[in-house]
Amino acid sequence: MRLNQPKQVTWWISLILAVLAILGKWVLTNVVFISEYSFVILLVGFLLVWLGSFVKGL
């Protein structure tokens, strides 16, 4: 199994999603969508970076 380096834009999007999820869990509790779905947002960010590592060109 060969891993690829994800594109920079993929990495930045996943980082933004992860930070948004963490902030939604502890800081942005009044923003209902972010605080309610913070785990899903974090999961999507990690899946995006995972796909970027395994799929060439993503």
PyMOL Python script that loads the backbone (N, CA, C, O; Angstrom):
from pymol import cmd

cmd.read_pdbstr("""\
ATOM      1  N   MET A   1       0.851  -1.168   0.000  1.00  0.00           N
ATOM      2  CA  MET A   1       0.000   0.000   0.000  1.00  0.00           C
ATOM      3  C   MET A   1       0.898   1.234   0.000  1.00  0.00           C
ATOM      4  O   MET A   1       1.786   1.381   0.841  1.00  0.00           O
ATOM      5  N   ARG A   2       0.649   2.097  -0.944  1.00  0.00           N
ATOM      6  CA  ARG A   2       1.457   3.305  -1.076  1.00  0.00           C
ATOM      7  C   ARG A   2       0.614   4.523  -0.746  1.00  0.00           C
ATOM      8  O   ARG A   2      -0.469   4.713  -1.298  1.00  0.00           O
ATOM      9  N   LEU A   3       1.122   5.346   0.159  1.00  0.00           N
ATOM     10  CA  LEU A   3       0.424   6.570   0.531  1.00  0.00           C
ATOM     11  C   LEU A   3       0.910   7.726  -0.325  1.00  0.00           C
ATOM     12  O   LEU A   3       2.081   7.790  -0.699  1.00  0.00           O
ATOM     13  N   ASN A   4       0.009   8.627  -0.625  1.00  0.00           N
ATOM     14  CA  ASN A   4       0.326   9.828  -1.383  1.00  0.00           C
ATOM     15  C   ASN A   4       0.154  11.036  -0.485  1.00  0.00           C
ATOM     16  O   ASN A   4      -0.602  11.006   0.486  1.00  0.00           O
ATOM     17  N   GLN A   5       0.855  12.081  -0.816  1.00  0.00           N
ATOM     18  CA  GLN A   5       0.679  13.330  -0.096  1.00  0.00           C
ATOM     19  C   GLN A   5      -0.590  14.007  -0.608  1.00  0.00           C
ATOM     20  O   GLN A   5      -0.734  14.209  -1.814  1.00  0.00           O
ATOM     21  N   PRO A   6      -1.526  14.364   0.301  1.00  0.00           N
ATOM     22  CA  PRO A   6      -2.730  15.048  -0.185  1.00  0.00           C
ATOM     23  C   PRO A   6      -2.383  16.440  -0.707  1.00  0.00           C
ATOM     24  O   PRO A   6      -1.397  17.049  -0.292  1.00  0.00           O
ATOM     25  N   LYS A   7      -3.214  16.928  -1.625  1.00  0.00           N
ATOM     26  CA  LYS A   7      -2.999  18.277  -2.136  1.00  0.00           C
ATOM     27  C   LYS A   7      -3.157  19.278  -1.001  1.00  0.00           C
ATOM     28  O   LYS A   7      -3.805  19.002   0.008  1.00  0.00           O
ATOM     29  N   GLN A   8      -2.567  20.417  -1.183  1.00  0.00           N
ATOM     30  CA  GLN A   8      -2.583  21.435  -0.142  1.00  0.00           C
ATOM     31  C   GLN A   8      -4.005  21.920   0.143  1.00  0.00           C
ATOM     32  O   GLN A   8      -4.345  22.165   1.301  1.00  0.00           O
ATOM     33  N   VAL A   9      -4.825  22.062  -0.866  1.00  0.00           N
ATOM     34  CA  VAL A   9      -6.192  22.536  -0.666  1.00  0.00           C
ATOM     35  C   VAL A   9      -7.006  21.491   0.120  1.00  0.00           C
ATOM     36  O   VAL A   9      -7.844  21.852   0.946  1.00  0.00           O
ATOM     37  N   THR A  10      -6.760  20.206  -0.138  1.00  0.00           N
ATOM     38  CA  THR A  10      -7.441  19.145   0.602  1.00  0.00           C
ATOM     39  C   THR A  10      -7.058  19.202   2.066  1.00  0.00           C
ATOM     40  O   THR A  10      -7.909  19.073   2.945  1.00  0.00           O
ATOM     41  N   TRP A  11      -5.772  19.395   2.326  1.00  0.00           N
ATOM     42  CA  TRP A  11      -5.290  19.461   3.699  1.00  0.00           C
ATOM     43  C   TRP A  11      -5.872  20.673   4.432  1.00  0.00           C
ATOM     44  O   TRP A  11      -6.256  20.567   5.596  1.00  0.00           O
ATOM     45  N   TRP A  12      -5.937  21.817   3.759  1.00  0.00           N
ATOM     46  CA  TRP A  12      -6.471  23.027   4.386  1.00  0.00           C
ATOM     47  C   TRP A  12      -7.966  22.893   4.680  1.00  0.00           C
ATOM     48  O   TRP A  12      -8.433  23.327   5.734  1.00  0.00           O
ATOM     49  N   ILE A  13      -8.709  22.300   3.761  1.00  0.00           N
ATOM     50  CA  ILE A  13     -10.149  22.117   3.996  1.00  0.00           C
ATOM     51  C   ILE A  13     -10.374  21.196   5.188  1.00  0.00           C
ATOM     52  O   ILE A  13     -11.237  21.466   6.023  1.00  0.00           O
ATOM     53  N   SER A  14      -9.614  20.117   5.275  1.00  0.00           N
ATOM     54  CA  SER A  14      -9.780  19.206   6.400  1.00  0.00           C
ATOM     55  C   SER A  14      -9.355  19.860   7.713  1.00  0.00           C
ATOM     56  O   SER A  14      -9.963  19.606   8.753  1.00  0.00           O
ATOM     57  N   LEU A  15      -8.324  20.695   7.677  1.00  0.00           N
ATOM     58  CA  LEU A  15      -7.905  21.408   8.879  1.00  0.00           C
ATOM     59  C   LEU A  15      -8.978  22.390   9.331  1.00  0.00           C
ATOM     60  O   LEU A  15      -9.263  22.485  10.525  1.00  0.00           O
ATOM     61  N   ILE A  16      -9.572  23.115   8.401  1.00  0.00           N
ATOM     62  CA  ILE A  16     -10.633  24.064   8.738  1.00  0.00           C
ATOM     63  C   ILE A  16     -11.838  23.335   9.331  1.00  0.00           C
ATOM     64  O   ILE A  16     -12.436  23.805  10.299  1.00  0.00           O
ATOM     65  N   LEU A  17     -12.194  22.184   8.750  1.00  0.00           N
ATOM     66  CA  LEU A  17     -13.300  21.400   9.293  1.00  0.00           C
ATOM     67  C   LEU A  17     -13.000  20.902  10.702  1.00  0.00           C
ATOM     68  O   LEU A  17     -13.879  20.918  11.564  1.00  0.00           O
ATOM     69  N   ALA A  18     -11.774  20.463  10.943  1.00  0.00           N
ATOM     70  CA  ALA A  18     -11.402  19.978  12.267  1.00  0.00           C
ATOM     71  C   ALA A  18     -11.436  21.101  13.299  1.00  0.00           C
ATOM     72  O   ALA A  18     -11.941  20.909  14.406  1.00  0.00           O
ATOM     73  N   VAL A  19     -10.909  22.261  12.950  1.00  0.00           N
ATOM     74  CA  VAL A  19     -10.926  23.398  13.879  1.00  0.00           C
ATOM     75  C   VAL A  19     -12.350  23.860  14.128  1.00  0.00           C
ATOM     76  O   VAL A  19     -12.699  24.198  15.259  1.00  0.00           O
ATOM     77  N   LEU A  20     -13.170  23.880  13.104  1.00  0.00           N
ATOM     78  CA  LEU A  20     -14.566  24.261  13.251  1.00  0.00           C
ATOM     79  C   LEU A  20     -15.304  23.299  14.178  1.00  0.00           C
ATOM     80  O   LEU A  20     -16.124  23.722  14.994  1.00  0.00           O
ATOM     81  N   ALA A  21     -15.013  22.012  14.051  1.00  0.00           N
ATOM     82  CA  ALA A  21     -15.653  21.015  14.921  1.00  0.00           C
ATOM     83  C   ALA A  21     -15.209  21.170  16.365  1.00  0.00           C
ATOM     84  O   ALA A  21     -16.027  21.067  17.279  1.00  0.00           O
ATOM     85  N   ILE A  22     -13.935  21.414  16.579  1.00  0.00           N
ATOM     86  CA  ILE A  22     -13.434  21.586  17.950  1.00  0.00           C
ATOM     87  C   ILE A  22     -14.011  22.854  18.568  1.00  0.00           C
ATOM     88  O   ILE A  22     -14.423  22.852  19.728  1.00  0.00           O
ATOM     89  N   LEU A  23     -14.039  23.928  17.800  1.00  0.00           N
ATOM     90  CA  LEU A  23     -14.640  25.169  18.309  1.00  0.00           C
ATOM     91  C   LEU A  23     -16.135  24.992  18.561  1.00  0.00           C
ATOM     92  O   LEU A  23     -16.680  25.539  19.519  1.00  0.00           O
ATOM     93  N   GLY A  24     -16.786  24.230  17.701  1.00  0.00           N
ATOM     94  CA  GLY A  24     -18.213  23.987  17.880  1.00  0.00           C
ATOM     95  C   GLY A  24     -18.524  23.178  19.117  1.00  0.00           C
ATOM     96  O   GLY A  24     -19.602  23.313  19.696  1.00  0.00           O
ATOM     97  N   LYS A  25     -17.605  22.352  19.522  1.00  0.00           N
ATOM     98  CA  LYS A  25     -17.827  21.535  20.713  1.00  0.00           C
ATOM     99  C   LYS A  25     -17.696  22.354  21.993  1.00  0.00           C
ATOM    100  O   LYS A  25     -18.479  22.168  22.925  1.00  0.00           O
ATOM    101  N   TRP A  26     -16.708  23.266  22.053  1.00  0.00           N
ATOM    102  CA  TRP A  26     -16.461  23.965  23.302  1.00  0.00           C
ATOM    103  C   TRP A  26     -16.697  25.468  23.269  1.00  0.00           C
ATOM    104  O   TRP A  26     -16.949  26.053  24.322  1.00  0.00           O
ATOM    105  N   VAL A  27     -16.629  26.115  22.123  1.00  0.00           N
ATOM    106  CA  VAL A  27     -16.720  27.579  22.087  1.00  0.00           C
ATOM    107  C   VAL A  27     -18.016  28.057  21.452  1.00  0.00           C
ATOM    108  O   VAL A  27     -18.707  28.908  22.013  1.00  0.00           O
ATOM    109  N   LEU A  28     -18.350  27.517  20.286  1.00  0.00           N
ATOM    110  CA  LEU A  28     -19.514  27.986  19.535  1.00  0.00           C
ATOM    111  C   LEU A  28     -20.757  27.175  19.892  1.00  0.00           C
ATOM    112  O   LEU A  28     -21.424  26.638  19.008  1.00  0.00           O
ATOM    113  N   THR A  29     -21.063  27.085  21.161  1.00  0.00           N
ATOM    114  CA  THR A  29     -22.205  26.270  21.581  1.00  0.00           C
ATOM    115  C   THR A  29     -23.540  26.909  21.218  1.00  0.00           C
ATOM    116  O   THR A  29     -24.561  26.222  21.202  1.00  0.00           O
ATOM    117  N   ASN A  30     -23.557  28.199  20.930  1.00  0.00           N
ATOM    118  CA  ASN A  30     -24.817  28.847  20.553  1.00  0.00           C
ATOM    119  C   ASN A  30     -25.135  28.687  19.068  1.00  0.00           C
ATOM    120  O   ASN A  30     -26.256  28.978  18.651  1.00  0.00           O
ATOM    121  N   VAL A  31     -24.170  28.228  18.257  1.00  0.00           N
ATOM    122  CA  VAL A  31     -24.419  27.922  16.851  1.00  0.00           C
ATOM    123  C   VAL A  31     -24.875  26.465  16.801  1.00  0.00           C
ATOM    124  O   VAL A  31     -24.063  25.548  16.915  1.00  0.00           O
ATOM    125  N   VAL A  32     -26.178  26.262  16.629  1.00  0.00           N
ATOM    126  CA  VAL A  32     -26.782  24.954  16.815  1.00  0.00           C
ATOM    127  C   VAL A  32     -26.244  23.929  15.829  1.00  0.00           C
ATOM    128  O   VAL A  32     -25.909  22.814  16.227  1.00  0.00           O
ATOM    129  N   PHE A  33     -26.154  24.279  14.561  1.00  0.00           N
ATOM    130  CA  PHE A  33     -25.727  23.301  13.560  1.00  0.00           C
ATOM    131  C   PHE A  33     -24.312  22.800  13.827  1.00  0.00           C
ATOM    132  O   PHE A  33     -24.048  21.600  13.755  1.00  0.00           O
ATOM    133  N   ILE A  34     -23.405  23.726  14.136  1.00  0.00           N
ATOM    134  CA  ILE A  34     -22.008  23.339  14.351  1.00  0.00           C
ATOM    135  C   ILE A  34     -21.856  22.550  15.645  1.00  0.00           C
ATOM    136  O   ILE A  34     -21.168  21.530  15.670  1.00  0.00           O
ATOM    137  N   SER A  35     -22.484  23.005  16.708  1.00  0.00           N
ATOM    138  CA  SER A  35     -22.328  22.301  17.983  1.00  0.00           C
ATOM    139  C   SER A  35     -23.029  20.949  17.984  1.00  0.00           C
ATOM    140  O   SER A  35     -22.560  20.013  18.630  1.00  0.00           O
ATOM    141  N   GLU A  36     -24.139  20.834  17.275  1.00  0.00           N
ATOM    142  CA  GLU A  36     -24.882  19.576  17.247  1.00  0.00           C
ATOM    143  C   GLU A  36     -24.175  18.526  16.392  1.00  0.00           C
ATOM    144  O   GLU A  36     -24.194  17.343  16.732  1.00  0.00           O
ATOM    145  N   TYR A  37     -23.558  18.938  15.300  1.00  0.00           N
ATOM    146  CA  TYR A  37     -22.919  18.009  14.377  1.00  0.00           C
ATOM    147  C   TYR A  37     -21.395  18.111  14.409  1.00  0.00           C
ATOM    148  O   TYR A  37     -20.748  17.855  13.393  1.00  0.00           O
ATOM    149  N   SER A  38     -20.812  18.474  15.534  1.00  0.00           N
ATOM    150  CA  SER A  38     -19.363  18.653  15.601  1.00  0.00           C
ATOM    151  C   SER A  38     -18.614  17.352  15.343  1.00  0.00           C
ATOM    152  O   SER A  38     -17.565  17.364  14.699  1.00  0.00           O
ATOM    153  N   PHE A  39     -19.132  16.233  15.832  1.00  0.00           N
ATOM    154  CA  PHE A  39     -18.456  14.960  15.588  1.00  0.00           C
ATOM    155  C   PHE A  39     -18.496  14.596  14.109  1.00  0.00           C
ATOM    156  O   PHE A  39     -17.506  14.107  13.566  1.00  0.00           O
ATOM    157  N   VAL A  40     -19.615  14.826  13.462  1.00  0.00           N
ATOM    158  CA  VAL A  40     -19.740  14.519  12.035  1.00  0.00           C
ATOM    159  C   VAL A  40     -18.819  15.414  11.214  1.00  0.00           C
ATOM    160  O   VAL A  40     -18.205  14.952  10.252  1.00  0.00           O
ATOM    161  N   ILE A  41     -18.718  16.676  11.580  1.00  0.00           N
ATOM    162  CA  ILE A  41     -17.834  17.606  10.875  1.00  0.00           C
ATOM    163  C   ILE A  41     -16.380  17.165  11.033  1.00  0.00           C
ATOM    164  O   ILE A  41     -15.611  17.199  10.072  1.00  0.00           O
ATOM    165  N   LEU A  42     -16.006  16.753  12.238  1.00  0.00           N
ATOM    166  CA  LEU A  42     -14.652  16.266  12.482  1.00  0.00           C
ATOM    167  C   LEU A  42     -14.382  14.986  11.703  1.00  0.00           C
ATOM    168  O   LEU A  42     -13.295  14.811  11.153  1.00  0.00           O
ATOM    169  N   LEU A  43     -15.357  14.098  11.653  1.00  0.00           N
ATOM    170  CA  LEU A  43     -15.221  12.853  10.911  1.00  0.00           C
ATOM    171  C   LEU A  43     -15.050  13.116   9.411  1.00  0.00           C
ATOM    172  O   LEU A  43     -14.240  12.459   8.757  1.00  0.00           O
ATOM    173  N   VAL A  44     -15.791  14.054   8.874  1.00  0.00           N
ATOM    174  CA  VAL A  44     -15.668  14.400   7.454  1.00  0.00           C
ATOM    175  C   VAL A  44     -14.277  14.974   7.173  1.00  0.00           C
ATOM    176  O   VAL A  44     -13.679  14.672   6.140  1.00  0.00           O
ATOM    177  N   GLY A  45     -13.767  15.788   8.077  1.00  0.00           N
ATOM    178  CA  GLY A  45     -12.416  16.330   7.902  1.00  0.00           C
ATOM    179  C   GLY A  45     -11.351  15.256   7.883  1.00  0.00           C
ATOM    180  O   GLY A  45     -10.448  15.287   7.048  1.00  0.00           O
ATOM    181  N   PHE A  46     -11.451  14.295   8.808  1.00  0.00           N
ATOM    182  CA  PHE A  46     -10.479  13.212   8.841  1.00  0.00           C
ATOM    183  C   PHE A  46     -10.629  12.272   7.650  1.00  0.00           C
ATOM    184  O   PHE A  46      -9.632  11.774   7.127  1.00  0.00           O
ATOM    185  N   LEU A  47     -11.855  12.027   7.219  1.00  0.00           N
ATOM    186  CA  LEU A  47     -12.057  11.191   6.040  1.00  0.00           C
ATOM    187  C   LEU A  47     -11.497  11.859   4.786  1.00  0.00           C
ATOM    188  O   LEU A  47     -10.960  11.188   3.904  1.00  0.00           O
ATOM    189  N   LEU A  48     -11.624  13.172   4.713  1.00  0.00           N
ATOM    190  CA  LEU A  48     -11.083  13.900   3.577  1.00  0.00           C
ATOM    191  C   LEU A  48      -9.569  13.780   3.515  1.00  0.00           C
ATOM    192  O   LEU A  48      -9.012  13.576   2.437  1.00  0.00           O
ATOM    193  N   VAL A  49      -8.898  13.904   4.644  1.00  0.00           N
ATOM    194  CA  VAL A  49      -7.439  13.770   4.662  1.00  0.00           C
ATOM    195  C   VAL A  49      -7.038  12.321   4.399  1.00  0.00           C
ATOM    196  O   VAL A  49      -6.009  12.070   3.773  1.00  0.00           O
ATOM    197  N   TRP A  50      -7.832  11.377   4.864  1.00  0.00           N
ATOM    198  CA  TRP A  50      -7.564   9.960   4.611  1.00  0.00           C
ATOM    199  C   TRP A  50      -7.689   9.655   3.120  1.00  0.00           C
ATOM    200  O   TRP A  50      -6.833   8.990   2.537  1.00  0.00           O
ATOM    201  N   LEU A  51      -8.761  10.146   2.518  1.00  0.00           N
ATOM    202  CA  LEU A  51      -8.939   9.951   1.077  1.00  0.00           C
ATOM    203  C   LEU A  51      -7.835  10.640   0.281  1.00  0.00           C
ATOM    204  O   LEU A  51      -7.383  10.118  -0.739  1.00  0.00           O
ATOM    205  N   GLY A  52      -7.408  11.793   0.738  1.00  0.00           N
ATOM    206  CA  GLY A  52      -6.332  12.500   0.072  1.00  0.00           C
ATOM    207  C   GLY A  52      -5.015  11.750   0.144  1.00  0.00           C
ATOM    208  O   GLY A  52      -4.158  11.913  -0.724  1.00  0.00           O
ATOM    209  N   SER A  53      -4.847  10.929   1.172  1.00  0.00           N
ATOM    210  CA  SER A  53      -3.636  10.133   1.301  1.00  0.00           C
ATOM    211  C   SER A  53      -3.675   8.869   0.449  1.00  0.00           C
ATOM    212  O   SER A  53      -2.632   8.392   0.002  1.00  0.00           O
ATOM    213  N   PHE A  54      -4.850   8.331   0.222  1.00  0.00           N
ATOM    214  CA  PHE A  54      -4.969   7.069  -0.488  1.00  0.00           C
ATOM    215  C   PHE A  54      -5.331   7.230  -1.965  1.00  0.00           C
ATOM    216  O   PHE A  54      -4.966   6.375  -2.771  1.00  0.00           O
ATOM    217  N   VAL A  55      -6.028   8.286  -2.341  1.00  0.00           N
ATOM    218  CA  VAL A  55      -6.435   8.493  -3.725  1.00  0.00           C
ATOM    219  C   VAL A  55      -5.474   9.482  -4.363  1.00  0.00           C
ATOM    220  O   VAL A  55      -5.311  10.605  -3.886  1.00  0.00           O
ATOM    221  N   LYS A  56      -4.853   9.061  -5.423  1.00  0.00           N
ATOM    222  CA  LYS A  56      -3.879   9.926  -6.086  1.00  0.00           C
ATOM    223  C   LYS A  56      -4.589  11.088  -6.783  1.00  0.00           C
ATOM    224  O   LYS A  56      -5.530  10.879  -7.548  1.00  0.00           O
ATOM    225  N   GLY A  57      -4.136  12.296  -6.515  1.00  0.00           N
ATOM    226  CA  GLY A  57      -4.691  13.475  -7.153  1.00  0.00           C
ATOM    227  C   GLY A  57      -5.784  14.173  -6.366  1.00  0.00           C
ATOM    228  O   GLY A  57      -6.377  15.131  -6.862  1.00  0.00           O
ATOM    229  N   LEU A  58      -6.063  13.724  -5.163  1.00  0.00           N
ATOM    230  CA  LEU A  58      -7.119  14.369  -4.367  1.00  0.00           C
ATOM    231  C   LEU A  58      -6.502  15.259  -3.329  1.00  0.00           C
ATOM    232  O   LEU A  58      -7.218  15.894  -2.555  1.00  0.00           O
TER     233      LEU A  58
END
""", "prot")
cmd.dss("prot")
cmd.show_as("cartoon", "prot")
cmd.util.cbc("prot")
cmd.orient("prot")
